[in-house]
Amino acid sequence: MKRRDIIRHIEKYGCQLLREGGNHSVYINRSAQKTSTLPRHKEINEFLARKICRDLQIPDP
Protein backbone atom coordinates (compact mmCIF):
# COMPACT_ATOMS: atom_id res chain seq x y z
CA MET A 1 0.00 0.00 0.00
CA LYS A 2 1.27 3.46 -0.82
CA ARG A 3 2.05 5.78 2.08
CA ARG A 4 -0.19 8.53 0.76
CA ASP A 5 -3.13 6.08 0.57
CA ILE A 6 -2.82 5.05 4.24
CA ILE A 7 -2.46 8.72 5.26
CA ARG A 8 -5.62 9.58 3.30
CA HIS A 9 -7.44 6.67 4.99
CA ILE A 10 -6.48 7.53 8.57
CA GLU A 11 -7.18 11.25 8.09
CA LYS A 12 -10.63 10.38 6.70
CA TYR A 13 -11.44 8.84 10.10
CA GLY A 14 -10.39 11.94 12.03
CA CYS A 15 -6.78 11.11 12.93
CA GLN A 16 -4.30 13.98 12.89
CA LEU A 17 -0.57 14.34 12.43
CA LEU A 18 0.96 14.85 15.86
CA ARG A 19 4.61 15.28 14.87
CA GLU A 20 7.21 14.38 12.28
CA GLY A 21 10.24 12.38 13.31
CA GLY A 22 13.38 11.49 11.39
CA ASN A 23 12.13 8.08 10.28
CA HIS A 24 8.46 8.09 11.29
CA SER A 25 5.39 10.30 11.42
CA VAL A 26 3.23 10.07 14.53
CA TYR A 27 -0.56 10.17 14.09
CA ILE A 28 -3.12 10.52 16.87
CA ASN A 29 -6.79 9.63 17.17
CA ARG A 30 -7.94 12.24 19.67
CA SER A 31 -11.39 10.71 20.24
CA ALA A 32 -9.87 7.36 21.31
CA GLN A 33 -6.66 8.86 22.79
CA LYS A 34 -4.53 6.46 20.71
CA THR A 35 -1.32 7.08 18.76
CA SER A 36 0.58 5.15 16.13
CA THR A 37 3.73 5.67 14.08
CA LEU A 38 3.80 5.58 10.30
CA PRO A 39 7.17 4.85 8.67
CA ARG A 40 8.50 7.17 6.00
CA HIS A 41 8.68 4.59 3.21
CA LYS A 42 6.89 4.90 -0.11
CA GLU A 43 5.44 1.40 0.26
CA ILE A 44 3.92 0.12 3.51
CA ASN A 45 3.24 -3.57 4.07
CA GLU A 46 -0.46 -4.55 4.22
CA PHE A 47 0.02 -6.16 7.64
CA LEU A 48 1.62 -2.99 8.98
CA ALA A 49 -1.21 -0.87 7.54
CA ARG A 50 -3.76 -3.04 9.36
CA LYS A 51 -1.75 -2.79 12.61
CA ILE A 52 -1.62 1.01 12.36
CA CYS A 53 -5.41 1.12 11.89
CA ARG A 54 -5.93 -1.23 14.85
CA ASP A 55 -3.64 0.92 17.00
CA LEU A 56 -5.67 4.00 16.10
CA GLN A 57 -8.97 2.09 16.54
CA ILE A 58 -10.26 2.81 13.04
CA PRO A 59 -11.49 0.35 10.35
CA ASP A 60 -8.93 -1.50 8.23
CA PRO A 61 -8.18 -0.07 4.78
Distance bins in CASP14 RR format, pairs under 12 A and 6 or more apart:
PFRMAT RR
TARGET T0000
AUTHOR 0000-0000-0000
RMODE 2
METHOD distances of the structure
MODEL  1
1 7 0 0 0 0 0 1 0 0 0 0 0
1 8 0 0 0 0 0 1 0 0 0 0 0
1 9 0 0 0 0 1 0 0 0 0 0 0
1 10 0 0 0 0 0 1 0 0 0 0 0
1 38 0 0 0 0 0 1 0 0 0 0 0
1 39 0 0 0 0 0 1 0 0 0 0 0
1 41 0 0 0 0 0 1 0 0 0 0 0
1 42 0 0 0 0 0 1 0 0 0 0 0
1 43 1 0 0 1 0 0 0 0 0 0 0
1 44 1 0 1 0 0 0 0 0 0 0 0
1 45 1 0 0 1 0 0 0 0 0 0 0
1 46 1 0 1 0 0 0 0 0 0 0 0
1 47 0 0 0 0 0 1 0 0 0 0 0
1 48 0 0 0 0 1 0 0 0 0 0 0
1 49 1 0 1 0 0 0 0 0 0 0 0
1 50 0 0 0 0 1 0 0 0 0 0 0
1 52 0 0 0 0 0 1 0 0 0 0 0
1 53 0 0 0 0 0 1 0 0 0 0 0
1 60 0 0 0 0 0 1 0 0 0 0 0
1 61 1 0 0 1 0 0 0 0 0 0 0
2 8 0 0 0 0 1 0 0 0 0 0 0
2 9 0 0 0 0 0 1 0 0 0 0 0
2 38 0 0 0 0 0 1 0 0 0 0 0
2 41 0 0 0 0 1 0 0 0 0 0 0
2 42 1 0 0 1 0 0 0 0 0 0 0
2 43 1 0 0 1 0 0 0 0 0 0 0
2 44 1 0 0 1 0 0 0 0 0 0 0
2 45 0 0 0 0 0 1 0 0 0 0 0
2 46 0 0 0 0 0 1 0 0 0 0 0
2 49 0 0 0 0 1 0 0 0 0 0 0
2 61 0 0 0 0 0 1 0 0 0 0 0
3 9 0 0 0 0 0 1 0 0 0 0 0
3 10 0 0 0 0 0 1 0 0 0 0 0
3 24 0 0 0 0 0 1 0 0 0 0 0
3 25 0 0 0 0 1 0 0 0 0 0 0
3 27 0 0 0 0 0 1 0 0 0 0 0
3 38 1 0 0 1 0 0 0 0 0 0 0
3 39 1 0 0 1 0 0 0 0 0 0 0
3 40 1 0 0 1 0 0 0 0 0 0 0
3 41 1 0 0 1 0 0 0 0 0 0 0
3 42 1 0 1 0 0 0 0 0 0 0 0
3 43 1 0 0 1 0 0 0 0 0 0 0
3 44 1 0 1 0 0 0 0 0 0 0 0
3 45 0 0 0 0 0 1 0 0 0 0 0
3 48 0 0 0 0 0 1 0 0 0 0 0
3 49 0 0 0 0 1 0 0 0 0 0 0
3 52 0 0 0 0 0 1 0 0 0 0 0
4 10 0 0 0 0 0 1 0 0 0 0 0
4 11 0 0 0 0 0 1 0 0 0 0 0
4 25 0 0 0 0 0 1 0 0 0 0 0
4 38 0 0 0 0 0 1 0 0 0 0 0
4 40 0 0 0 0 0 1 0 0 0 0 0
4 41 0 0 0 0 0 1 0 0 0 0 0
4 42 0 0 0 0 1 0 0 0 0 0 0
4 43 0 0 0 0 0 1 0 0 0 0 0
4 44 0 0 0 0 0 1 0 0 0 0 0
5 11 0 0 0 0 0 1 0 0 0 0 0
5 12 0 0 0 0 0 1 0 0 0 0 0
5 38 0 0 0 0 0 1 0 0 0 0 0
5 42 0 0 0 0 0 1 0 0 0 0 0
5 43 0 0 0 0 0 1 0 0 0 0 0
5 44 0 0 0 0 1 0 0 0 0 0 0
5 46 0 0 0 0 0 1 0 0 0 0 0
5 49 0 0 0 0 1 0 0 0 0 0 0
5 52 0 0 0 0 0 1 0 0 0 0 0
5 61 1 0 0 1 0 0 0 0 0 0 0
6 12 0 0 0 0 0 1 0 0 0 0 0
6 13 0 0 0 0 0 1 0 0 0 0 0
6 15 0 0 0 0 0 1 0 0 0 0 0
6 25 0 0 0 0 0 1 0 0 0 0 0
6 27 0 0 0 0 1 0 0 0 0 0 0
6 36 0 0 0 0 0 1 0 0 0 0 0
6 37 0 0 0 0 0 1 0 0 0 0 0
6 38 1 0 0 1 0 0 0 0 0 0 0
6 39 0 0 0 0 0 1 0 0 0 0 0
6 40 0 0 0 0 0 1 0 0 0 0 0
6 41 0 0 0 0 0 1 0 0 0 0 0
6 42 0 0 0 0 0 1 0 0 0 0 0
6 43 0 0 0 0 0 1 0 0 0 0 0
6 44 1 0 1 0 0 0 0 0 0 0 0
6 45 0 0 0 0 0 1 0 0 0 0 0
6 46 0 0 0 0 1 0 0 0 0 0 0
6 48 0 0 0 0 1 0 0 0 0 0 0
6 49 1 0 1 0 0 0 0 0 0 0 0
6 50 0 0 0 0 0 1 0 0 0 0 0
6 51 0 0 0 0 0 1 0 0 0 0 0
6 52 1 0 0 1 0 0 0 0 0 0 0
6 53 0 0 0 0 1 0 0 0 0 0 0
6 56 0 0 0 0 0 1 0 0 0 0 0
6 58 0 0 0 0 0 1 0 0 0 0 0
6 60 0 0 0 0 0 1 0 0 0 0 0
6 61 1 0 0 1 0 0 0 0 0 0 0
7 13 0 0 0 0 0 1 0 0 0 0 0
7 14 0 0 0 0 0 1 0 0 0 0 0
7 15 0 0 0 0 1 0 0 0 0 0 0
7 16 0 0 0 0 0 1 0 0 0 0 0
7 17 0 0 0 0 1 0 0 0 0 0 0
7 25 0 0 0 0 1 0 0 0 0 0 0
7 27 0 0 0 0 1 0 0 0 0 0 0
7 36 0 0 0 0 0 1 0 0 0 0 0
7 38 1 0 0 1 0 0 0 0 0 0 0
7 39 0 0 0 0 0 1 0 0 0 0 0
7 40 0 0 0 0 0 1 0 0 0 0 0
7 42 0 0 0 0 0 1 0 0 0 0 0
7 44 0 0 0 0 1 0 0 0 0 0 0
7 49 0 0 0 0 0 1 0 0 0 0 0
7 52 0 0 0 0 0 1 0 0 0 0 0
7 53 0 0 0 0 0 1 0 0 0 0 0
7 56 0 0 0 0 0 1 0 0 0 0 0
7 61 0 0 0 0 0 1 0 0 0 0 0
8 14 0 0 0 0 0 1 0 0 0 0 0
8 15 0 0 0 0 0 1 0 0 0 0 0
8 38 0 0 0 0 0 1 0 0 0 0 0
8 49 0 0 0 0 0 1 0 0 0 0 0
8 61 0 0 0 0 1 0 0 0 0 0 0
9 15 0 0 0 0 1 0 0 0 0 0 0
9 27 0 0 0 0 0 1 0 0 0 0 0
9 38 0 0 0 0 0 1 0 0 0 0 0
9 44 0 0 0 0 0 1 0 0 0 0 0
9 49 0 0 0 0 1 0 0 0 0 0 0
9 50 0 0 0 0 0 1 0 0 0 0 0
9 52 0 0 0 0 1 0 0 0 0 0 0
9 53 1 0 0 1 0 0 0 0 0 0 0
9 56 0 0 0 0 0 1 0 0 0 0 0
9 58 1 0 0 1 0 0 0 0 0 0 0
9 59 0 0 0 0 1 0 0 0 0 0 0
9 60 0 0 0 0 1 0 0 0 0 0 0
9 61 1 0 1 0 0 0 0 0 0 0 0
10 16 0 0 0 0 1 0 0 0 0 0 0
10 17 0 0 0 0 1 0 0 0 0 0 0
10 18 0 0 0 0 0 1 0 0 0 0 0
10 25 0 0 0 0 0 1 0 0 0 0 0
10 26 0 0 0 0 0 1 0 0 0 0 0
10 27 1 0 1 0 0 0 0 0 0 0 0
10 28 0 0 0 0 1 0 0 0 0 0 0
10 29 0 0 0 0 1 0 0 0 0 0 0
10 34 0 0 0 0 0 1 0 0 0 0 0
10 35 0 0 0 0 0 1 0 0 0 0 0
10 36 0 0 0 0 1 0 0 0 0 0 0
10 37 0 0 0 0 0 1 0 0 0 0 0
10 38 1 0 0 1 0 0 0 0 0 0 0
10 44 0 0 0 0 0 1 0 0 0 0 0
10 49 0 0 0 0 1 0 0 0 0 0 0
10 50 0 0 0 0 0 1 0 0 0 0 0
10 52 1 0 0 1 0 0 0 0 0 0 0
10 53 1 0 0 1 0 0 0 0 0 0 0
10 54 0 0 0 0 0 1 0 0 0 0 0
10 55 0 0 0 0 0 1 0 0 0 0 0
10 56 1 0 0 1 0 0 0 0 0 0 0
10 57 0 0 0 0 0 1 0 0 0 0 0
10 58 1 0 0 1 0 0 0 0 0 0 0
10 59 0 0 0 0 0 1 0 0 0 0 0
10 60 0 0 0 0 0 1 0 0 0 0 0
10 61 0 0 0 0 1 0 0 0 0 0 0
11 17 0 0 0 0 1 0 0 0 0 0 0
11 25 0 0 0 0 0 1 0 0 0 0 0
11 27 0 0 0 0 1 0 0 0 0 0 0
11 28 0 0 0 0 0 1 0 0 0 0 0
11 29 0 0 0 0 0 1 0 0 0 0 0
11 38 0 0 0 0 0 1 0 0 0 0 0
11 56 0 0 0 0 0 1 0 0 0 0 0
11 58 0 0 0 0 0 1 0 0 0 0 0
12 29 0 0 0 0 0 1 0 0 0 0 0
12 53 0 0 0 0 0 1 0 0 0 0 0
12 56 0 0 0 0 0 1 0 0 0 0 0
12 58 0 0 0 0 1 0 0 0 0 0 0
12 59 0 0 0 0 1 0 0 0 0 0 0
12 61 0 0 0 0 1 0 0 0 0 0 0
13 27 0 0 0 0 0 1 0 0 0 0 0
13 28 0 0 0 0 0 1 0 0 0 0 0
13 29 1 0 0 1 0 0 0 0 0 0 0
13 30 0 0 0 0 0 1 0 0 0 0 0
13 31 0 0 0 0 1 0 0 0 0 0 0
13 32 0 0 0 0 0 1 0 0 0 0 0
13 34 0 0 0 0 0 1 0 0 0 0 0
13 52 0 0 0 0 0 1 0 0 0 0 0
13 53 0 0 0 0 1 0 0 0 0 0 0
13 56 1 0 0 1 0 0 0 0 0 0 0
13 57 0 0 0 0 1 0 0 0 0 0 0
13 58 1 0 1 0 0 0 0 0 0 0 0
13 59 1 0 0 1 0 0 0 0 0 0 0
13 60 0 0 0 0 0 1 0 0 0 0 0
13 61 0 0 0 0 0 1 0 0 0 0 0
14 27 0 0 0 0 1 0 0 0 0 0 0
14 28 0 0 0 0 1 0 0 0 0 0 0
14 29 1 0 0 1 0 0 0 0 0 0 0
14 30 1 0 0 1 0 0 0 0 0 0 0
14 31 1 0 0 1 0 0 0 0 0 0 0
14 32 0 0 0 0 0 1 0 0 0 0 0
14 34 0 0 0 0 0 1 0 0 0 0 0
14 56 0 0 0 0 1 0 0 0 0 0 0
14 57 0 0 0 0 0 1 0 0 0 0 0
14 58 1 0 0 1 0 0 0 0 0 0 0
14 59 0 0 0 0 0 1 0 0 0 0 0
15 25 0 0 0 0 0 1 0 0 0 0 0
15 26 0 0 0 0 0 1 0 0 0 0 0
15 27 1 0 1 0 0 0 0 0 0 0 0
15 28 1 0 0 1 0 0 0 0 0 0 0
15 29 1 0 1 0 0 0 0 0 0 0 0
15 30 0 0 0 0 1 0 0 0 0 0 0
15 31 0 0 0 0 1 0 0 0 0 0 0
15 32 0 0 0 0 1 0 0 0 0 0 0
15 33 0 0 0 0 0 1 0 0 0 0 0
15 34 0 0 0 0 1 0 0 0 0 0 0
15 35 0 0 0 0 1 0 0 0 0 0 0
15 36 0 0 0 0 1 0 0 0 0 0 0
15 38 0 0 0 0 1 0 0 0 0 0 0
15 52 0 0 0 0 1 0 0 0 0 0 0
15 53 0 0 0 0 1 0 0 0 0 0 0
15 55 0 0 0 0 0 1 0 0 0 0 0
15 56 1 0 1 0 0 0 0 0 0 0 0
15 57 0 0 0 0 1 0 0 0 0 0 0
15 58 1 0 0 1 0 0 0 0 0 0 0
15 59 0 0 0 0 0 1 0 0 0 0 0
16 25 0 0 0 0 0 1 0 0 0 0 0
16 26 0 0 0 0 1 0 0 0 0 0 0
16 27 1 0 0 1 0 0 0 0 0 0 0
16 28 1 0 1 0 0 0 0 0 0 0 0
16 29 0 0 0 0 1 0 0 0 0 0 0
16 30 1 0 0 1 0 0 0 0 0 0 0
16 31 0 0 0 0 0 1 0 0 0 0 0
16 34 0 0 0 0 0 1 0 0 0 0 0
16 35 0 0 0 0 0 1 0 0 0 0 0
16 36 0 0 0 0 0 1 0 0 0 0 0
16 56 0 0 0 0 0 1 0 0 0 0 0
17 24 0 0 0 0 0 1 0 0 0 0 0
17 25 1 0 0 1 0 0 0 0 0 0 0
17 26 1 0 0 1 0 0 0 0 0 0 0
17 27 1 0 1 0 0 0 0 0 0 0 0
17 28 0 0 0 0 1 0 0 0 0 0 0
17 29 0 0 0 0 0 1 0 0 0 0 0
17 30 0 0 0 0 0 1 0 0 0 0 0
17 35 0 0 0 0 0 1 0 0 0 0 0
17 36 0 0 0 0 0 1 0 0 0 0 0
17 37 0 0 0 0 0 1 0 0 0 0 0
17 38 0 0 0 0 1 0 0 0 0 0 0
18 24 0 0 0 0 0 1 0 0 0 0 0
18 25 0 0 0 0 1 0 0 0 0 0 0
18 26 1 0 1 0 0 0 0 0 0 0 0
18 27 1 0 0 1 0 0 0 0 0 0 0
18 28 1 0 1 0 0 0 0 0 0 0 0
18 29 0 0 0 0 0 1 0 0 0 0 0
18 30 0 0 0 0 1 0 0 0 0 0 0
18 33 0 0 0 0 0 1 0 0 0 0 0
18 34 0 0 0 0 0 1 0 0 0 0 0
18 35 1 0 0 1 0 0 0 0 0 0 0
18 36 0 0 0 0 1 0 0 0 0 0 0
18 37 0 0 0 0 1 0 0 0 0 0 0
18 38 0 0 0 0 0 1 0 0 0 0 0
18 56 0 0 0 0 0 1 0 0 0 0 0
19 25 1 0 0 1 0 0 0 0 0 0 0
19 26 1 0 1 0 0 0 0 0 0 0 0
19 27 0 0 0 0 1 0 0 0 0 0 0
19 28 0 0 0 0 1 0 0 0 0 0 0
19 35 0 0 0 0 1 0 0 0 0 0 0
19 37 0 0 0 0 0 1 0 0 0 0 0
19 38 0 0 0 0 0 1 0 0 0 0 0
20 26 1 0 0 1 0 0 0 0 0 0 0
20 27 0 0 0 0 0 1 0 0 0 0 0
20 37 0 0 0 0 0 1 0 0 0 0 0
20 38 0 0 0 0 0 1 0 0 0 0 0
20 40 0 0 0 0 1 0 0 0 0 0 0
21 27 0 0 0 0 0 1 0 0 0 0 0
21 37 0 0 0 0 1 0 0 0 0 0 0
21 38 0 0 0 0 0 1 0 0 0 0 0
21 39 0 0 0 0 0 1 0 0 0 0 0
21 40 0 0 0 0 1 0 0 0 0 0 0
22 37 0 0 0 0 0 1 0 0 0 0 0
22 38 0 0 0 0 0 1 0 0 0 0 0
22 39 0 0 0 0 0 1 0 0 0 0 0
22 40 1 0 0 1 0 0 0 0 0 0 0
23 37 0 0 0 0 1 0 0 0 0 0 0
23 38 0 0 0 0 0 1 0 0 0 0 0
23 39 1 0 0 1 0 0 0 0 0 0 0
23 40 1 0 1 0 0 0 0 0 0 0 0
23 41 0 0 0 0 1 0 0 0 0 0 0
24 35 0 0 0 0 0 1 0 0 0 0 0
24 36 0 0 0 0 1 0 0 0 0 0 0
24 37 1 0 1 0 0 0 0 0 0 0 0
24 38 1 0 0 1 0 0 0 0 0 0 0
24 39 1 0 1 0 0 0 0 0 0 0 0
24 40 1 0 0 1 0 0 0 0 0 0 0
24 41 0 0 0 0 1 0 0 0 0 0 0
24 44 0 0 0 0 0 1 0 0 0 0 0
24 48 0 0 0 0 0 1 0 0 0 0 0
24 52 0 0 0 0 0 1 0 0 0 0 0
25 35 0 0 0 0 0 1 0 0 0 0 0
25 36 0 0 0 0 1 0 0 0 0 0 0
25 37 1 0 0 1 0 0 0 0 0 0 0
25 38 1 0 1 0 0 0 0 0 0 0 0
25 39 0 0 0 0 1 0 0 0 0 0 0
25 40 1 0 0 1 0 0 0 0 0 0 0
25 41 0 0 0 0 0 1 0 0 0 0 0
25 44 0 0 0 0 0 1 0 0 0 0 0
25 52 0 0 0 0 0 1 0 0 0 0 0
26 34 0 0 0 0 0 1 0 0 0 0 0
26 35 1 0 1 0 0 0 0 0 0 0 0
26 36 1 0 0 1 0 0 0 0 0 0 0
26 37 1 0 1 0 0 0 0 0 0 0 0
26 38 1 0 0 1 0 0 0 0 0 0 0
26 39 0 0 0 0 0 1 0 0 0 0 0
26 40 0 0 0 0 0 1 0 0 0 0 0
26 52 0 0 0 0 0 1 0 0 0 0 0
26 55 0 0 0 0 0 1 0 0 0 0 0
26 56 0 0 0 0 0 1 0 0 0 0 0
27 34 0 0 0 0 1 0 0 0 0 0 0
27 35 1 0 0 1 0 0 0 0 0 0 0
27 36 1 0 1 0 0 0 0 0 0 0 0
27 37 1 0 0 1 0 0 0 0 0 0 0
27 38 1 0 1 0 0 0 0 0 0 0 0
27 39 0 0 0 0 0 1 0 0 0 0 0
27 52 1 0 0 1 0 0 0 0 0 0 0
27 53 0 0 0 0 0 1 0 0 0 0 0
27 55 0 0 0 0 1 0 0 0 0 0 0
27 56 1 0 0 1 0 0 0 0 0 0 0
27 57 0 0 0 0 0 1 0 0 0 0 0
27 58 0 0 0 0 0 1 0 0 0 0 0
28 34 1 0 0 1 0 0 0 0 0 0 0
28 35 1 0 1 0 0 0 0 0 0 0 0
28 36 0 0 0 0 1 0 0 0 0 0 0
28 37 0 0 0 0 0 1 0 0 0 0 0
28 38 0 0 0 0 0 1 0 0 0 0 0
28 55 0 0 0 0 0 1 0 0 0 0 0
28 56 1 0 0 1 0 0 0 0 0 0 0
28 57 0 0 0 0 0 1 0 0 0 0 0
28 58 0 0 0 0 0 1 0 0 0 0 0
29 35 1 0 0 1 0 0 0 0 0 0 0
29 36 0 0 0 0 1 0 0 0 0 0 0
29 52 0 0 0 0 0 1 0 0 0 0 0
29 53 0 0 0 0 1 0 0 0 0 0 0
29 54 0 0 0 0 0 1 0 0 0 0 0
29 55 0 0 0 0 1 0 0 0 0 0 0
29 56 1 0 1 0 0 0 0 0 0 0 0
29 57 1 0 0 1 0 0 0 0 0 0 0
29 58 1 0 0 1 0 0 0 0 0 0 0
29 59 0 0 0 0 0 1 0 0 0 0 0
30 56 0 0 0 0 0 1 0 0 0 0 0
30 57 0 0 0 0 0 1 0 0 0 0 0
31 56 0 0 0 0 0 1 0 0 0 0 0
31 57 0 0 0 0 1 0 0 0 0 0 0
31 58 0 0 0 0 1 0 0 0 0 0 0
32 53 0 0 0 0 0 1 0 0 0 0 0
32 54 0 0 0 0 0 1 0 0 0 0 0
32 55 0 0 0 0 1 0 0 0 0 0 0
32 56 1 0 0 1 0 0 0 0 0 0 0
32 57 1 0 1 0 0 0 0 0 0 0 0
32 58 0 0 0 0 1 0 0 0 0 0 0
33 55 0 0 0 0 0 1 0 0 0 0 0
33 56 0 0 0 0 0 1 0 0 0 0 0
33 57 0 0 0 0 1 0 0 0 0 0 0
34 52 0 0 0 0 0 1 0 0 0 0 0
34 53 0 0 0 0 0 1 0 0 0 0 0
34 54 0 0 0 0 1 0 0 0 0 0 0
34 55 1 0 0 1 0 0 0 0 0 0 0
34 56 1 0 1 0 0 0 0 0 0 0 0
34 57 1 0 1 0 0 0 0 0 0 0 0
34 58 0 0 0 0 1 0 0 0 0 0 0
35 52 0 0 0 0 0 1 0 0 0 0 0
35 55 1 0 0 1 0 0 0 0 0 0 0
35 56 1 0 0 1 0 0 0 0 0 0 0
35 57 0 0 0 0 0 1 0 0 0 0 0
36 44 0 0 0 0 0 1 0 0 0 0 0
36 48 0 0 0 0 0 1 0 0 0 0 0
36 49 0 0 0 0 0 1 0 0 0 0 0
36 50 0 0 0 0 0 1 0 0 0 0 0
36 51 1 0 0 1 0 0 0 0 0 0 0
36 52 1 0 1 0 0 0 0 0 0 0 0
36 53 0 0 0 0 1 0 0 0 0 0 0
36 54 0 0 0 0 1 0 0 0 0 0 0
36 55 1 1 0 0 0 0 0 0 0 0 0
36 56 1 0 1 0 0 0 0 0 0 0 0
36 57 0 0 0 0 1 0 0 0 0 0 0
36 58 0 0 0 0 1 0 0 0 0 0 0
37 44 0 0 0 0 0 1 0 0 0 0 0
37 48 0 0 0 0 0 1 0 0 0 0 0
37 51 0 0 0 0 0 1 0 0 0 0 0
37 52 1 0 0 1 0 0 0 0 0 0 0
37 55 0 0 0 0 1 0 0 0 0 0 0
37 56 0 0 0 0 0 1 0 0 0 0 0
38 44 1 0 0 1 0 0 0 0 0 0 0
38 45 0 0 0 0 0 1 0 0 0 0 0
38 48 0 0 0 0 1 0 0 0 0 0 0
38 49 0 0 0 0 1 0 0 0 0 0 0
38 51 0 0 0 0 0 1 0 0 0 0 0
38 52 1 0 0 1 0 0 0 0 0 0 0
38 53 0 0 0 0 0 1 0 0 0 0 0
38 55 0 0 0 0 0 1 0 0 0 0 0
38 56 0 0 0 0 1 0 0 0 0 0 0
39 45 0 0 0 0 1 0 0 0 0 0 0
39 48 1 0 0 1 0 0 0 0 0 0 0
39 49 0 0 0 0 0 1 0 0 0 0 0
39 51 0 0 0 0 0 1 0 0 0 0 0
39 52 0 0 0 0 1 0 0 0 0 0 0
41 48 0 0 0 0 1 0 0 0 0 0 0
41 49 0 0 0 0 0 1 0 0 0 0 0
43 49 0 0 0 0 0 1 0 0 0 0 0
44 50 0 0 0 0 0 1 0 0 0 0 0
44 51 0 0 0 0 0 1 0 0 0 0 0
44 52 1 0 0 1 0 0 0 0 0 0 0
44 53 0 0 0 0 0 1 0 0 0 0 0
44 61 0 0 0 0 1 0 0 0 0 0 0
45 51 0 0 0 0 1 0 0 0 0 0 0
45 52 0 0 0 0 0 1 0 0 0 0 0
46 52 0 0 0 0 0 1 0 0 0 0 0
46 53 0 0 0 0 0 1 0 0 0 0 0
46 60 0 0 0 0 1 0 0 0 0 0 0
46 61 0 0 0 0 1 0 0 0 0 0 0
47 53 0 0 0 0 0 1 0 0 0 0 0
47 54 0 0 0 0 0 1 0 0 0 0 0
47 60 0 0 0 0 0 1 0 0 0 0 0
47 61 0 0 0 0 0 1 0 0 0 0 0
48 54 0 0 0 0 0 1 0 0 0 0 0
48 55 0 0 0 0 0 1 0 0 0 0 0
48 60 0 0 0 0 0 1 0 0 0 0 0
48 61 0 0 0 0 0 1 0 0 0 0 0
49 55 0 0 0 0 0 1 0 0 0 0 0
49 56 0 0 0 0 0 1 0 0 0 0 0
49 58 0 0 0 0 0 1 0 0 0 0 0
49 59 0 0 0 0 0 1 0 0 0 0 0
49 60 1 0 0 1 0 0 0 0 0 0 0
49 61 1 0 1 0 0 0 0 0 0 0 0
50 56 0 0 0 0 0 1 0 0 0 0 0
50 58 0 0 0 0 0 1 0 0 0 0 0
50 59 0 0 0 0 0 1 0 0 0 0 0
50 60 1 0 1 0 0 0 0 0 0 0 0
50 61 1 0 0 1 0 0 0 0 0 0 0
51 57 0 0 0 0 0 1 0 0 0 0 0
51 58 0 0 0 0 0 1 0 0 0 0 0
51 60 0 0 0 0 1 0 0 0 0 0 0
51 61 0 0 0 0 0 1 0 0 0 0 0
52 58 0 0 0 0 1 0 0 0 0 0 0
52 59 0 0 0 0 0 1 0 0 0 0 0
52 60 0 0 0 0 1 0 0 0 0 0 0
52 61 0 0 0 0 1 0 0 0 0 0 0
53 59 1 0 0 1 0 0 0 0 0 0 0
53 60 1 0 1 0 0 0 0 0 0 0 0
53 61 1 0 0 1 0 0 0 0 0 0 0
54 60 1 0 0 1 0 0 0 0 0 0 0
54 61 0 0 0 0 0 1 0 0 0 0 0
END
